[in-house]
Amino acid sequence: MAWTPARGWAVLGPLLWGCALALQGGMLYPRESPSRERKELDGLWSFRADFSASRSHGFEEQWYQRPLRESGPTLDMPVPSSFNDVGQDGQLRSFVGWVWYEREVILPDRWTQDLRTRVVLRIGSAHYYAIVWVNGVHVAEHEGGHLPFEADISKLVQTGPLSSCRVTIAINNTLTPHTLPPGTILYKTDTNKYPKGYFVQDINFDFFNYAGLHRPVLLYTTPTAYIDDITVTTNVDQDTGLVNYQIVIQGSEHFELQVRLLDAEGNVVAQGTGDQGQLQVPAAHLWWPYLMHEDPAYLYSLEVRMTAQTAMGPTADFYTLPIGIRTVAVTESQFLINGKPFYFHGVNKHEDLDIRGRGFDWALLMKDFNLLRWLGANSFRTSHYPYAEEVMQLCDRYGIVVIDECPGVGIVLVESYSNRSLQHHLQVMEEMVRRDKNHPAVVMWSVANEPTSILRPAGSYFKTVITHTKALDPSRPVTFVTNSNYEEDLGVPYVDVICVNSYFSWYHDYGHLEVIELQLQTQFENWHRTYRKPIIQSEYGAETIAGLHQDPPLMFSEEYQKSLLARYHSVLDEKRKEYVVGELIWNFADFMTNQTPQRVVGNKKGIFTRQRQPKSAAFLLRERYWRLANETRAPATGHDVCKAIR
Ligand code: GCB
């Protein structure tokens, strides 16, 4: 049987499928501390795409056994970055199958010679399926392109000991009906039209399937007995902040733990001992969203100190976790943060930019946060996958509220509701909650975007995913993003907040702006009457070519985008007095998609261009968001938040 991406995938990537849930390891973000070091492996890696018809030469010839340059030509490839848009090769841009990355790493002596040191390789994200070798030894395998995974490589590098090692990562971007997001490989067998063996990757989502090592890759150390996981939940009793913590230690059963909570000035405000407990913070500074309070995003530091006995003697580990004290609650018609109604005035984003594709970039991160604050946005949804950990950290620090969405997008096929898909979806939710559970900015989990949930199996599928997510984290509400076209939505009964996308006067009634108000009102009233839950307008927008002007407004012009937004806003202004608790524009910035006749080099519904320059609608939205901030801020302060911060 010939190897094909889909078949090869099935052969080489099944290890995680169907495995019992309950993840190994806590996946704490690697931070330096007196007991921990880190070494970033960002920069240029050697790279090769396996263009063989079977895509399996790399495995047949065991490219991981020797330096990649010895098995054929290599390219220099930046990490983090997608590989697609870096070069001039159109075939590489649309490549489907295995690509190989490799990097030599120099190891400090103290990492390899001190056997009380644990050395861990951490990959921030590799899209989509990854296999990792160190010096030719298989150390890790991971399915899913947007969440981190790790391998303990201490034994490997301490045998010798080695002064350097070779990290090889093979990544397959093939999407199948059972991946998240799903996709299908279409074989074009008509030899009058296509060459032999021709296939394309088909997807049902509207963003380019960028691939590669998208986020930082690094090595870090801990002692062999170490703080593996910390879970913090917070509550407030009058003005006392309650910080509940739970700590998991690995590598020793004989340990002691000291926990201290420090305020932003470094004063110790509460202390505890043991692996679980509650810290009480009198007159606590709460974590408030940006623009909701004059002192938003207040963070405390939870310092955890572990001392332990190991076979090699006493050891100590230190980890400091930034935390915010805040509460989240939902009523039939409100979303409450710290007991006060919160109105989401924000955006949907993508991790997307010229050249680097979905690759993490510090300059882009800062630019986007500066734009969000300029805009007066207080929130975003991580459409349509979890974003980099560094993004979430900045949300905590700047008070930008996050609806954290998993990659459950484009679920349209019946096979994608199978038990196999369900098991993987549950696993992804576990990995996402494990990674992001301690971020005060994350106020809600989103389990999917616009699945065709009117298909019969979808009801029980989403009931299971939503119930499982609530059990994983009872401290946050759960949503599922639906579409106004779906009259009956089998996922919605189980969610806490309804997120609904609609594109009136764009995908229907082209050019007829005048129907928006009526259609939007009907949408809101129907959903609320049926389910009695708060609603967020989680997407709305219009394709807009920057610099294209038409008055009276015509589709694709900047004027049309502004007029469409303004009509949505008039209804939102009425309904936010009742049960609508937020509005998120589609989209923050233009972004790359597959090539289709509907897209002009990508989706152009951004209020900023892909290069982050404003279209006229950005100014309209800015006026609105600053006005909303002043109207909807927490009434406690009686202070003009916008003047104070702008
Ligand atoms: C949607 C999707 C989003 C698309 C958007 C559009 O409903 O959730 O991924 O990009 O519409 O522009 O069509």
Residues whose N, C-alpha, C, O or C-beta is under 5 A from the ligand:
A	BS01	GCB	D206 N501
